[in-house]
Amino acid sequence: MLRDKIILIVSPQPWGKMFVSKHHYAIELAKKGNRIYFLEPPVDEKKSFIKMQSAAQFPSITLVQYSPSFNLNLRFHFRLLFDRLMRRQVNKICKKIGEKIDVLWCFETNLYSDLSWFKARINIYHVVDPVNSKYQIAAANSASIILSVSERILQPFKNSQSPKYFINHGIAGVYFQSAKNLLNNIVEYKRPETIQVGYVGNLLRGPVNYKMITQIILEHPLINFHFWGNDEIIKNSSLASKTFIQFLKDRENVILHGQKAPEQLVNEIKNMDAFILSYVFVEGESDQSNSHKLLEYLSTGKVVISSYVDTYKYHNPLVCMTKEKGDDEFPFLFDKIINELEEFNSSSLQKKRIEFALENNYVGHIHKIENLLESL
């Protein structure tokens, strides 16, 4: 089902240096002999265009970039008109591609209200973020299959006739290889003199629980806290994020590493004794259902201390989390895990975490999706 096909991947993120799930699926599908067209999000320029170019280092992946002839902000005010114009735009894109699309793999939930516009034989609607708008949910009606990284995200589609399946986040190649190496070299954990705790992710995102992270840093001055991810204040950054970043910069036990390429990051996070993830519920942005960084954490074998994440509620003690709506419990949970670090980082638990991460690889996910498509 997913070999030697023409596949159009519709992504809300452009092709760049930082790869997320859409890019990893594109790369692995290309390795299976598929010809991949990767439709990037539209750019807002004065002159409309559609252009295609090969992705660097991946000759069987063609990037499709476009600027529409209409204002993209129409979708917020005149959705019916926007849909009519976008349908015409899709026709132009398909004409530019010039080949019949076998599989449409759509990760974009905001721009294309009807997947049938692309005239593909199979339409995959792959939803990785919370949705709540009518047009986001309506797009599922034209899907051959709906996939999501959490059961909670699938809930708005309960009335859709299209089959719905959970497919977890995936682990990128560099983390997969690192995890395989670690699995063969697990040693009994010994508590170090200075504990190193890591956090990976964009520190400017609204759902980050600044209050809880601030509290544990203040309460543990002898623990070093490492942060990897975007920490550069920009013009429209919130006051809360500005205050938090300045707090981190002022603390002697905090190390800000900034954004790092995966090849570098994977080697640095291996030195951590524990990881933290603390998000609050934010409508439409964070539903506390899943996070891709958890697999990266688990690939090291070390314990993860987290706020509630629905997908992992049955995976204690691989991920140690607070109760749902129990964000204030986070500092107490942190204390408990740190006090019993040798138990939570035992060789057996390290092994289970690494094995779990390895099971969630993109090659395996594609194989599962192939089987699901075969059963349609």
For each residue, the residues with C-beta under 8 A, 3 or more apart:
1: 5 122 370 373 374
2: 5 7 29 32 34 103 366 369 370 373
3: 32 33 34
4: 32 33 34
5: 1 2 34 35 102 103
6: 34 35 37 99 100 101 102 103
7: 2 29 34 35 36 37 101 102 103 104 105
8: 36 37 39 97 101 103 104 105 118 120
9: 22 25 26 29 36 37 38 39 105 106 107
10: 39 104 105 106 107 108 112 118
11: 14 15 22 23 38 39 40 41 107 108
12: 22 41 107 108 109 110
13: 16 20 22 23 40 41
14: 11 40 41 65
15: 11 23 38 40 55 63
16: 13
17: 261
18: 259
19: 23 24 27 172 262
20: 13 23 24 292
21: 24 25 107 128 169 170 292 362
22: 9 11 12 13 25 26 38 107
23: 11 13 15 19 20 26 27 38
24: 19 20 21 27 28 170 172 173 362
25: 9 21 22 28 29 105 170 362 365 366
26: 9 22 23 29 30 36 38 58 61
27: 19 23 24 30 31 58 61 362
28: 24 25 31 32 362 363 366
29: 2 7 9 25 26 32 34 36 366
30: 26 27 34 35 36 58 60 61
31: 27 28
32: 2 3 4 28 29 366
33: 3 4
34: 2 3 4 5 6 7 29 30 60
35: 5 6 7 30 60 62 99
36: 7 8 9 26 29 30 58 60 61 62
37: 6 7 8 9 52 61 62 64 97 101
38: 9 11 15 22 23 26 55 61 62 63 64
39: 8 9 10 11 64 66 93
40: 11 13 14 15 63 64 65 66
41: 11 12 13 14 108 111
42: 66 67 68 72 111
43: 65 66 67
44: 67 71 72
45: 48 49 67
46:
47: 67
48: 45 66 67 68 69
49: 45 65 66 67
50: 64 65 66 92 93 96
51: 64 65 66
52: 37 62 63 64 65 96 97
53: 62 63 65
54: 58 59 61 62 63
55: 15 38 58 59 61 62 63
56:
57:
58: 26 27 30 36 54 55 61
59: 54 55
60: 30 34 35 36
61: 26 27 30 36 37 38 54 55 58
62: 35 36 37 38 52 53 54 55
63: 15 38 40 52 53 54 55
64: 37 38 39 40 50 51 52 93 96 97
65: 14 40 43 49 50 51 52 53
66: 39 40 42 43 48 49 50 51 89 93
67: 42 43 44 45 47 48 49
68: 42 48 72 85 86 89
69: 48 85 89
70: 74 82 85 89
71: 44 74
72: 42 44 68 75
73: 76 77
74: 70 71 77 78 79 81 82 85
75: 72 78 79 82 86 110 111
76: 73
77: 73 74
78: 74 75 81 82
79: 74 75 82 83 113 135
80: 83 84
81: 74 78 84 85
82: 70 74 75 78 79 85 86
83: 79 80 86 87 113 114 135
84: 80 81 87 88
85: 68 69 70 74 81 82 88 89
86: 68 75 82 83 89 90 111 112 113 117
87: 83 84 90 91 114 117
88: 84 85 91 92
89: 66 68 69 70 85 86 92 93
90: 86 87 93 94 112 117 118
91: 87 88 94 95 117
92: 50 88 89 95 96
93: 39 50 64 66 89 90 96 97
94: 90 91 97 101 118 119
95: 91 92 98
96: 50 52 64 92 93
97: 8 37 52 64 93 94 101
98: 95
99: 6 35
100: 6 119 121
101: 6 7 8 37 94 97 104 118 119 120 121
102: 5 6 7 120 121 122
103: 2 5 6 7 8 120 121 122 124
104: 7 8 10 101 115 118 120 122 123 124
105: 7 8 9 10 25 124 126
106: 9 10 112 115 123 124 125 126 139 143
107: 9 10 11 12 21 22 126 127 128
108: 10 11 12 41 111 112
109: 12 127 129 131 136 139
110: 12 75 133 136
111: 41 42 75 86 108
112: 10 86 90 106 108 115 117 118 139
113: 79 83 86 135 138 139
114: 83 87 117 138 139 141 142
115: 104 106 112 118 120 123 125 139 142 143
116: 119 123 142
117: 86 87 90 91 112 114
118: 8 10 90 94 101 104 112 115 123
119: 94 100 101 116
120: 8 101 102 103 104 115 123
121: 100 101 102 103
122: 1 102 103 104 144 145 373
123: 104 106 115 116 118 120 142 143 144 145
124: 103 104 105 106 143 144 145 147 369
125: 106 115 139 140 143 145 146 147 162
126: 105 106 107 146 147 148 167
127: 107 109 131 146 147 148 149 153 154 157
128: 21 107 148 149 153 169
129: 109 153 285
130: 152 153 283 284 285 286 287 289
131: 109 127 136 137 153 156
132: 136 137 156 283 284
133: 110 136 137
134: 137 138
135: 79 83 113 138 139
136: 109 110 131 132 133 139 156
137: 131 132 133 134 140 156 157 160
138: 113 114 134 135 141
139: 106 109 112 113 114 115 125 135 136 142 143
140: 125 137 143 146 157 160 162
141: 114 138 160 161 162
142: 114 115 116 123 139
143: 106 115 123 124 125 139 140 146 160 162
144: 122 123 124 162 373 376
145: 122 123 124 125 162 163 164 165 372 373 376
146: 125 126 127 140 143 154 157 160 162 163 164 165
147: 124 125 126 127 164 165 166 167 369
148: 126 127 128 151 153 154 164 165 166 167
149: 127 128 153 166 167 168 169 289 290 292 311
150: 153 154 166 287 289 290 310 311
151: 148 154 155 166 289 310 311
152: 130 155 287 289 310 311
153: 127 128 129 130 131 148 149 150 156 287 289 290
154: 127 146 148 150 151 157 158 164 166
155: 151 152 158
156: 131 132 136 137 153
157: 127 137 140 146 154 160 162 164
158: 154 155
159:
160: 137 140 141 143 146 157 164
161: 141
162: 125 140 141 143 144 145 146 157
163: 145 146 372 376
164: 145 146 147 148 154 157 160
165: 145 146 147 148 372
166: 147 148 149 150 151 154
167: 126 147 148 149 365 368 369
168: 149 290 295 311 360 365
169: 21 128 149 290 291 292 294 295 360
170: 21 24 25 292 295 360 361 362 365
171: 175 176 179 295 296 299 357 358 360 361 362
172: 19 24 175 176 262 296 362
173: 24 176 177
174: 177 178 262 263 266
175: 171 172 178 179 262 266 295 296 299 357
176: 171 172 173 179 180 299 357 358 361
177: 173 174 180 181
178: 174 175 181 182 266 267 270 299 300
179: 171 175 176 182 183 299 300 354 357 358
180: 176 177 183 184 358
181: 177 178 184 185
182: 178 179 185 186 270 299 300 301 350 354
183: 179 180 186 351 354 355 358
184: 180 181
185: 181 182
186: 182 183 301 347 350 351 354
187: 347
188: 346 347
189: 341 342 345 346 347 350
190: 342
191: 195 273 341 342
192: 195 196 273
193:
194: 222 223 224
195: 191 192 222 223 224 273 274 338 341
196: 192 223 224 226 271 272 273 274
197: 223 224 225 226 272 273 274 275 276
198: 225 226 227 228 269 272 274 275 276 297
199: 213 225 226 227 228 229 275 276 277
200: 227 228 229 265 269 275 293 296 297
201: 205 208 228 229 277 293
202: 205 208 229 230
203: 208 227 229 230 231 241 244 245 248
204: 208 230 231 233 234 237 238 241 245
205: 201 202 208 285 286
206: 238 282 285 286
207: 279 280 281 282 285 286
208: 201 202 203 204 205 213 241 244 278 279 280
209: 212 213 278 279 280 307 327 330
210: 213 214 240 241 243 244
211: 214 215
212: 209 215 216 278 307 327 328 330 331
213: 199 208 209 210 216 217 244 276 278
214: 210 211 217 218 244 247
215: 211 212 218 219 330 331
216: 212 213 219 220 276 330 331 334
217: 213 214 220 225 247 248 251 253 254
218: 214 215 221
219: 215 216 331 335
220: 216 217 223 253 334 338
221: 218 252 253
222: 194 195 253
223: 194 195 196 197 220 253 338
224: 194 195 196 197 253 254 255
225: 197 198 199 217 251 253 254 255
226: 196 197 198 199 254 255 257 268 272
227: 198 199 200 203 231 248 254 255 256 257
228: 198 199 200 201 257 258 259 260 265 268 269
229: 199 200 201 202 203 258 259
230: 202 203 204 258 259
231: 203 204 227 245 248 256 258
232: 258
233: 204 237 241 242 245
234: 204 237
235:
236:
237: 204 233 234 241 242
238: 204 206 241 242
239: 242 243
240: 210 243 244
241: 203 204 208 210 233 237 238 244 245
242: 233 237 238 239 245 246
243: 210 239 240 246 247
244: 203 208 210 213 214 240 241 247 248
245: 203 204 231 233 241 242 248 249
246: 242 243 249 250
247: 214 217 243 244 250 251
248: 203 217 227 231 244 245 251 254 256
249: 245 246 254 256
250: 246 247
251: 217 225 247 248 254
252: 221
253: 217 220 221 222 223 224 225
254: 217 224 225 226 227 248 249 251
255: 224 225 226 227
256: 227 231 248 249
257: 226 227 228 260 268
258: 228 229 230 231 232
259: 18 228 229 230
260: 228 257 264 265 268
261: 17 264 265
262: 19 172 174 175 265 266
263: 174 266 267
264: 260 261 267 268
265: 200 228 260 261 262 268 269
266: 174 175 178 262 263 269 270 296 299
267: 178 263 264 270
268: 226 228 257 260 264 265 271
269: 198 200 228 265 266 272 275 296 297 300
270: 178 182 266 267 300
271: 196 268
272: 196 197 198 226 269 275 300 302
273: 191 192 195 196 197 302 303 341 345
274: 195 196 197 198 302 303 304 305 337 338 341 344 345
275: 197 198 199 200 269 272 297 300 302 303 304 305
276: 197 198 199 213 216 304 305 306 334
277: 199 201 291 293 294 297 304 305 306 307 309
278: 208 209 212 213 306 307 327 330
279: 207 208 209 286 288 291 307
280: 207 208 209 286 288 307 327
281: 207 286 287 288
282: 206 207 285 286
283: 130 132
284: 130 132
285: 129 130 205 206 207 282
286: 130 205 206 207 279 280 281 282
287: 130 150 152 153 281 310
288: 279 280 281 307 308 309 310 324
289: 130 149 150 151 152 153 309 310 311
290: 149 150 153 168 169 294 309 310 311 312
291: 169 277 279 294 309
292: 20 21 149 169 170 295 296
293: 200 201 277 296 297
294: 169 277 290 291 297 298 304 306 309 312 319
295: 168 169 170 171 175 292 298 299 357 360
296: 171 172 175 200 266 269 292 293 299 300 357
297: 198 200 269 275 277 293 294 300 302 304
298: 294 295 301 304 318 319 353 354 356 357
299: 171 175 176 178 179 182 266 295 296 353 354 357 358
300: 178 179 182 269 270 272 275 296 297 353 354
301: 182 186 298 345 349 350 351 353 354
302: 272 273 274 275 297 345 350 353
303: 273 274 275 317 320 337 341 344 345 349 353
304: 274 275 276 277 294 297 298 318 319 320 353
305: 274 275 276 277 320 321 330 333 334 337
306: 276 277 278 294 309 312 319 320 321 322
307: 209 212 277 278 279 280 288 321 322 327 330
308: 288 313 321 322 323 324 325 326 327
309: 277 288 289 290 291 294 306 312 313 319 321
310: 150 151 152 287 288 289 290 313 324
311: 149 150 151 152 168 289 290
312: 290 294 306 309 315 318 319 321
313: 308 309 310 316 321 324
314:
315: 312 318 319 356
316: 313 319 320 321
317: 303 320 344 349
318: 298 304 312 315 349 352 353 356
319: 294 298 304 306 309 312 315 316
320: 303 304 305 306 316 317 333 337 344
321: 305 306 307 308 309 312 313 316 333
322: 306 307 308 326 327 329 330 333
323: 308 326 329
324: 288 308 310 313
325: 308
326: 308 322 323 329
327: 209 212 278 280 307 308 322 330
328: 212 331
329: 322 323 326 332 333
330: 209 212 215 216 278 305 307 322 327 333 334
331: 212 215 216 219 328 334 335
332: 329 335 336
333: 305 320 321 322 329 330 336 337
334: 216 220 276 305 330 331 337 338
335: 219 331 332 338 339
336: 332 333 339 340
337: 274 303 305 320 333 334 340 341 344
338: 195 220 223 274 334 335 341
339: 335 336
340: 336 337 343 344
341: 189 191 195 273 274 303 337 338 344 345
342: 189 190 191 345 346
343: 340 346
344: 274 303 317 320 337 340 341 349
345: 189 273 274 301 302 303 341 342 349 350
346: 188 189 342 343 349 350
347: 186 187 188 189 350 351
348: 351 352
349: 301 303 317 318 344 345 346 352 353
350: 182 186 189 301 302 345 346 347 353 354
351: 183 186 301 347 348 354 355
352: 318 348 349 355 356
353: 298 299 300 301 302 303 304 318 349 350 356 357
354: 179 182 183 186 298 299 300 301 350 351 357 358
355: 183 351 352 358 359
356: 298 315 318 352 353 359 360
357: 171 175 176 179 295 296 298 299 353 354 360
358: 171 176 179 180 183 299 354 355 361
359: 355 356 364
360: 168 169 170 171 295 356 357 364 365
361: 170 171 176 358 364 365
362: 21 24 25 27 28 170 171 172 365 366
363: 28 366 367
364: 359 360 361 367 368
365: 25 167 168 170 360 361 362 368 369
366: 2 25 28 29 32 362 363 369 370
367: 363 364 370 371
368: 167 364 365 371 372
369: 2 124 147 167 365 366 372 373
370: 1 2 366 367 373 374
371: 367 368 374 375
372: 145 163 165 368 369 375 376
373: 1 2 122 144 145 369 370 376
374: 1 370 371
375: 371 372
376: 144 145 163 372 373
